[in-house]
């Protein structure tokens, strides 16, 4: 029953390295900034990274697998963000195997989380291995992250089909609405699109047949933010385009109308045209 529990949102992709964890961290923080109690869960068992993006790596005592195995309570494993009272994280285990995840165990943890939080954001590993399958199986919504290149979109297309046919909602059938799927395009460079060196937004929409929830421009700030343990969206006050694009993405997800920004090349100033 949706009205009595929070929504489970899976951030996933077919290909690694497209910005899933970066996006999950900013998306979760954006929801919390908008006043929604949010927990972001790292499903990449054995390759924990979400804690670094949130600057919580030194505060991890218990993790997702500890909760699954009954070695601690869920409350013991949840870490609250120091900057945002409404944002919590559940870390992945670095030492356990992905096979530690079971359908019943994951369902129990997500049931507890969705009864406590308005939004439960799942940072899924790439592809369709165990962690990704468990994350997608219980999703109400799926945000599929892709770069504007053909191989990334082709792998994303596989994920669209997988979610459509292998999620719990697909198994239930006509008695449940299908998983709501949207696209998040990252590392978008309008100049490369103009030069026909990468796919346009229209190309990607036609390839994958899904609505676009956000377009994140290429930005050097992404690496800087990861290194200092602060989500990109935290740079909104500095008018960083990638941060503003993530803010727009959160607003669109929450049902607000927002025009896509940073999708056309910036006009070149007179002095730059003259002096280069």
Secondary structure, DSSP 8 states (H G I E B T S, - for coil): -GGGS-EEEEEE-SSTTSSHHHHHHHHHHHHHHTT--EEEEE--TTS--HHHHTT-GGG-SS-HHHHHTTSS-HHHH-EE-SS-TTEEEE---SSS-GGG--HHHHHHHHHHHHHH-SEEEEE--STTSHHHHHHHHT-SEEEEEEESSHHHHHHHHHHHHHHHHHSHHHHHGGGS---EEEEEEEEE-HHHHHTTSS--HHHHHHHH---EEEEEE--THHHHHHHHT--GGGGGGGT-HHHHHHHHHHHHHTT------S-S-----HHHHHH-
